[in-house]
Amino acid sequence: MATEHLLLILITMTPITLPGQQARDIDLAHQLASETTQKAAADALAASGQEKVPLLLEWIKTPPFPLDDVQLTTFDAGLADAFGALKVKEAIPFLTRNITIRRSPFTLPPWKTAETVMERLPAVAALIRIGADALKALIDAPYSPMDMDQRLARIFVVSRIAATVSDKTQAIQYLRHAQAEARLQNYWADEALQFVGDR
């Protein structure tokens, strides 16, 4: 009798995932992994509320089905869309790590206009939508070497969010520091060209 009672408790405490729900989650993952459907999927998630946030955060570590490198890039871009639409603060580290991820490996370079940056770099757009918490995370992040795309993406995000907050002091300091680094690099690039006789 005690064994049957314990078994009943365990069954009651075990969450039941219906096959239909699993199928809907897999369908959602496929939509996020497709460049043509990921934005619509993110909009649908935003309309439905926060229910899927834990699942989406789990998919950062473990995608729901095997993905090759190309598919994984596109899936991560779809997750970025979803996190931005839902304004998921817990996703900020993922978005920051993937700040220069493009919609797919075949997406054209983003650095043409502000619109192309927002369109082609979904993690940038997501961080901007999340707002002040993302700004603080970028400004407070310990210094680490960055390539040009990462540096430009962070500058872009910081400026766009800073324009929406009342206290812009730290953001302005961050941007001035980035500007000083660019001027120093430009100075030494000019000096190098003169040294080799190009100027």
Salt bridges, closest charged atoms under 4 A:
ASP25 OD1 - LYS52 NZ 2.49
GLU58 OE1 - LYS61 NZ 3.67
ASP81 OD2 - ARG103 NH1 2.73
GLU119 OE1 - LYS39 NZ 2.50
GLU119 OE2 - ARG103 NE 3.90
ASP133 OD2 - LYS89 NZ 3.27
ASP140 OD2 - LYS136 NZ 2.60
ASP149 OD2 - ARG102 NH2 3.89
GLU181 OE2 - HIS177 NE2 3.46
ASP190 OD1 - ARG199 NH1 2.99
